[in-house]
Amino acid sequence: MKTVKEPAREIAVRNEVDILVVGGGPAGIMAALAAAEDGLKVMLVESRGFVGGNLAIGLPILGFLGRKGNQIIKGLPQKFIDRLRAKGAASEHRPCALHVSLTIIDPEQAKSTALEMLEEAGVEILMYAFCADVVKEGDAVRGVIIESKAGREAILAKTVIDCTGDGDIAFRAGVECRKGDADGGMQPPTLMFSMKGVDVQALRDAIVEHPDIYDMDTMPAEQFRTGKFITVGLRRKIEEARKEGIDIPVARTILITGMADDEIWVNMSRVNGVDSTRPESYTRGELTARKQIYDIERYLRRFVPGFADAHMDKVAPFTGIRESRVTVGKYVLTAEDILSCRRFDDAVAVASYPVDIHHAVGGDCTLYWCEDCYDIPFRSLVPANVENLLVAGRCASATHEAMASTRVMSTCMAMGEAAGRAAKLAVRDNVAVSQTDTDKLRRELKETGAYLR
């Protein structure tokens, strides 16, 4: 590969903070809120012009409830939902036979509400800035290098929390990272879009009254009679559409009711082989998905009840990524841990979402459920060989299969809160964050409303 030599230069230090959170998605929002509660100087850096990440692309939040119907994600994530519900921008947590539970949110209100909460907490927010590198001394991260239209600058911090989803900070800090299954195959991304003018009652009636025609995976037809819902099925309808020349990239019709009565969000585009850590690959995924959504719209209008007079209303601001880099921490969570409902002495979050693997090849999906719920240990947030760094969200330490469960937003929010509280305690106790007293951390999580077993 041809190279050029970049001359050495001094970089201005934009800021020095106690705790720096990189990435303003579900994990990053909660990490920053938790870290700032006691008045520490906390900064959040986000590359886009809004916070929210996957909260802003039309997805429901899955997994607030456990398999037994009890609420297992509480604390700051629930306070966020409470704020949304006060605005009429979130549903109740509804049990779901396939996804354990779903919570419908308004994506635009999610963005603005997250900003409100961060500003109220005193978090300094910097958007439109990419983290290009890290500042290290030995094996310890001392800050990050950002790149923006203002140029190249440094932000120094006592502790950095990587909530980028892609493990960008950990990767640049030298943390071992892995991608995909044994063959390197990663779960494909999806570009969400919404349809308005949908006759949702007609869709309900078709599923409830004709389950032989409008088939659902696992979910009983009665689940669709009332309330918010997700459809996962109509496989025969997709086959009918393919026979008429409509190219559908998935095997199942995934539709999600929105907050408006005539609104449906569509989770059906799919581009295999996309690596979001490589811009040329992510670009190909975006271009391909944008072409796919028009065939999907045509399919819905012609083959799915309630869509004949509907129209495309919004397209998500970016293609949502299910999987990319996953870090190797002091403990690597496994599918066996999840399916055996394992408990850990240093547990900082509880989850119950299934191991949900969208196949790297083809258009289908495989799900495996645990009988109840499982713990996520603090050690899975702590990189194995780098200090002053925590990792929260879908890039936390887990195998390919385990990440297929931990990647959902409720679990990422719980991990983010735990990371923020751990970073705060480490600063207060003047210790390396890897040495956080986990008993003390667990006590604080419980005292502030989080659910732990």
N, C-alpha and C positions, 0 to 999 in steps of 0.2 A: 504494500500500500504506500502510495506517495504521501509524504509528510511535509509540513512546514514547521519552522521553529518559532515558538512564541517567546518573546523576550521576557525576562523576569521583571516584575514590577511590584511596587508597594501598593497595598489595597487599603482603602479607608475603612475604618470600623464604623459601621452605621449605628450599632447599638450594642450594649452589654446588658444582659438580662439574667435573671435567676434560672428561668426555664424557657426553652425555645421549643415550640411545637411546629413541626413542618408537615403541612398537609391539612386542609380545612374540611375534610370529609367527616363522616359520622364519628370515627375514632378521634380525630383531631379536635373537633368541637368539644367533645366531652373531656379530653385530656386538658385542654386549655382552661375550661371552666373549673375543673377540679383543682388544677395547679394554682389558680388565682384566688381561691376562696379565702386564704389567710392574708392576702395583701402582698404577696410576692410579685416581683416584676416578671410578667409573663408575656411572651410575644408569639403570635401565630403567623406563619408565612404560608401563603397560598398562591399557586401559579395562575389560577383563573381569576375572573373578575367577580366572583361570588364564592361564598362558602356553602357547604352542604354535600359536595361530591355526589354520590349516588342517591342521596336524599332528594336531589333536584332533577332526576331524570324520569320520574313517573313510576318508580317502583314502589310497591308496598313495603313496609318494614315487617319482616318475618321473624318469629321466634321470641316475642315477648312472653309467651306462655310456654309451659312445659307440656310434655306428653300427657300428664295427668290433669291438665287444665289449670294448674296453679301458676301464678305469675312468678317468673324467675329472673326477669330483667326489671330492675326498679331503679332507685337512686336518681342520678342526674338524667339518664335517658327518659325515665318516666316524667320528670319535671318538664323536660322538653315537650313530651306528648301532651302533658297537661296544659302547657302554654298554647300549643296548637289547638287543642280542643276548645279552649276558651274563645278562640277566634273562629270556631266552626271549621277548622282546617285539618282535623284528624278524626278518625272513627274510633270506636272502642276496639279492644283487642279481641278478635273473634277466633275461636278454635277452628282449625281446618284439618281435615283428615289427612291431607297430603303434606301440607307445609307446617303442621303443628298449630301455628296461629298466624294471623295476618292483621296488620294495622294499616289502614289506608290514610295517606297524608296528601295535602296539597303541596306540590313541589315548590311553587313560588313562595308560599307562606313559610315553608321550611327554610328557605334561604334567608328571608328577612327576619324570621324569628330567631334563627341561630345568631345572626348578627346582633340583634337586640340583646340577647343574653350575654354574648361575649363583651359587648360594650358596657353593659351594666356591671359585669364582673371586673372591669378594668383591664381587660386583655388588649394589648396593642396589636392591631391587625395590619398586616402588609400584604396586599394583593399584587398581582401582575409581576411576581418575582419568582424565578426558577432557582432552585438550589443546585449549583453547578459543582460544588466540591465541599470538602470538610476541612476544618482546622484541627489538627491532631498534635498532641505531644506524647510521644511514646505510643502506648496503646489506649490513650484516653482522648475522646472527642472533646474539643474545647469550643467548638462553634461550627458555623457553616459559611461557605462562600455563596453569595447570591449573585444572579445576573439579571439585570432589568434594563429598561431604557435609560436609567441613570448610570449604567455601567456596572462594574464589578465591585462588590462591597462585601465586608465581613460582618457577621453577627456572632458575638461571643456569648456563651452561656455556661452555667454550672452543670446543667443537664439538658440534653437534647432528646426529644421524643419524635421518633420517625413514624408518622401516620400518613405517609405518602401512598400507601397501597402497593406500590411497586418496590418498596424497600430501598428507595433511592439513596437515603443518607447512610443506611447500613452498608449498602454495596460500596459506596465511595469510601467508607471508613474501613473497609477490608473485612467486613463480616462475611462469612461463608453464606452464599445464597444458592438456592436450587430453583429449578423451573420444571413444572410438569411431572408427568408420570415417568416410568422407567425408560420410555422412548423419547422423553422430552415433550410429549404432547400436552398442551394446556387446554383448559376449558375455553371454548370460543366466546367472543363478546357479542353483545346485542345492542342495536340502536333502537331505543324505545320511541314510540310515537303514540299520539292520542287521536281518537275519533270522537267527534261530537255529533249530536243529532241521532244517537243510537236509541232504538226502542228497546231498552234494557228489559222491560217486562216481557216482550216477545221472546227475547233470548232465554229468560228464566223459564217461561212456559214451555218452550221447545225442549229444554234439557230435562225439566221435571216430568213432562207428559210423554216424551218420546226418547227415553234413554237408549233404546235400541238403535235409534238413528243418530242422536247427538251424544255419543259415548264420552264418558269421563274416566280418566285414570284414577283408580282408587276411591275417589270422592263419591259418596252417595248422591243421587239426584236430589234428594230432599234438602241437601245443604244449600241449594241454589234458590229455594223458594222465597226466602227473605234475606235481608241484610247484604253487606258487602261481600264480594266473592272473587275468587280466581277460578277460571276454567283452565283445565289442563286435559286436553282430549280432542274430540272431533277428528280422530285419526282417519276415519272413513271419508269425511268431507274433504280432507286434504288429498286423499287418493283420488277422489272424484275430480278435484280441481287439476291435479297433475295430468289426468287423462285428457283434459281439455286444453292442455298446453300452458297452464299457469305454473310457474316455477316457484315452489315453496321450499325454503331451505331447512325446515324443521319437520319433525314427524307429528308434532302436537300443536293444537291451537291454544295459545296461552293469552287469555284476556283478563284484565283486571279492572274492576269498577273504580271509577274516579270519585271525587267528592261531589261533583255535579251529577244530577239524576240521569243525564243523557250522555255521560262521558265514559269512555272505555280506553284504557291504556293497553297497548299491544306489545307483547314480548315475544316476537317471532322471527326477527332477522337473526342471522347467524353467519359468521365468517370464520371458517376453520383456518388454523395455522397462523393466527395473528399473535404477535409478540409486542405488547404495549411498551416495552423498554427500547424498542427500535422504531424510530419515527417513520421510516419508510414502510414498515410493516403495519403500524397503527394507521397510517394514511391510507394504505390499501384497504384495510378493514373498514374505515370510515366511508370511502368511496363506494365500496361494494355494498355495504349495508344500506346506504342511501338509495341505491338502485333497487335493492330487494324490497324496501318498504312499499313501493308502488305496486309491485305484484301482489304483496300481502294485502294491501288495501283492496285491490281488485277481487281477490279471493273472498275477503270478508263480505263485500257487497253482494257477491253473486251466490255464495254458498252458506252463509251463516245468518240465521234469523236475527232480525232487528237492525241489520246494517244496510239495507237496501237504499235508504235515503240519507245515510250518514256521510260525513266528510272528514278528511284529515284536518286536524286542528293545530297540533303542535308536534314538533320533532325535538327530541332531547338535545341539549346543548353539546353532548359528546357521546360517543359510543361507550357503553358501560363494560368494564373489564371484570371478568370473573376470576382470572388467575394470571399471575406473572411471577415475579420473584417472591420466594418465601425464604425467610432468614433461618439460620441454624442457631438456636439459642441454647441456654444451659439445660433445657429440656425440650425435646421434640415431641409434640403431641401426635398420637397415632390414631388410626381408625379403631384399633383394638381398645384404646382408652375410651373412645366415644361409645362404641357398641356395648362395652361392659359397664357403662355408667360409672367410670372410675372417679374416685375421690382423691384429692391431694391435700396434704397438710398446709401447703402454701397457696391454696386456691384463692383466686381473686375475682373470678367470674363463674357463672353457671350457665350452661347452654343446653338446648334440647333439639335444635334443628337437625334434620337427617343429613347423612353423608349424601350429598346431592351433586352427582357428577354429570355435567353436560359433556357428552363424548367429544373427544378431540377430533375424531373422524366420524362422519355421518351426521345425522340430525336428531339423534335421540338422547335419552337421559336415563340414568340409573340412580335409584334412591335406596338407602338402608337406614333404618331407624333404631335408636336405642329404646329401651323399654321406659325409661324415665328421663333423667338428665345427667349431665357429666360436668366435671370441673375443668377449669382452665387454670394451670398453675402459674404463679408469678414468674417462675423460671422460664416459661415460654415467651415472656416479654423481654428477657435479658439476653443480649447477644453473648455467645460463648467466650469470645476473646477480645472484646472491645469494652472499655469502661466509659462511664458518663453518658450512656446511650440506652434508651428503651425503645422497643418496637411494639406498636399496637395496631390492630386492624387485621386485614387479610394477609399482611406480610409477616405476622407474628410466627413464631417457630412451630411448624406443623408439617406433617407429610402431605403429599398431594391429596390423599384421600381425606385426611383430617381437615385440611383447609377447605374442602368442599362443604364442610359443615360450619366451620368457624367464620366463613367469609360473609355471612349475612349481617345486615346493618345493626340489628339489636345487639348481637354478640360483639361486633366491633365497637359499638358505643360503650358496652360494659368494660371491654378491655381498655378503651381509651380513658375512662374514668379511673380505673385502677392504676394505669400508668401515670396519670396526672397526680393522683394522690401519693403515689410512691415517690415521684420526683419532688413533690413538696416536702414530704417527710425527710427525704435525704438532705435537702437544703437546710431544713430546720435543725436536723441532727448533725449536720456537717460531716456526712459520710458519703462514700461513693454510692450511687443509686443501686448498684448490684448488691450492696450490703444492707439494703433497706430491711428493717425489722419487720418480717412478714406478719408476725402476730399483731404488732402495732398497726400495720396496714389493714389487716383484716378487721380489727376492731373499729378503725375509722370508717371503713367501708360500711360495716353494719350500722354504726351509729349515725351515719349520714343517709341511710335508707337503702343501701344496696342489699341484694339478696345473696346470701352465702349459706351453704348447708352446714 
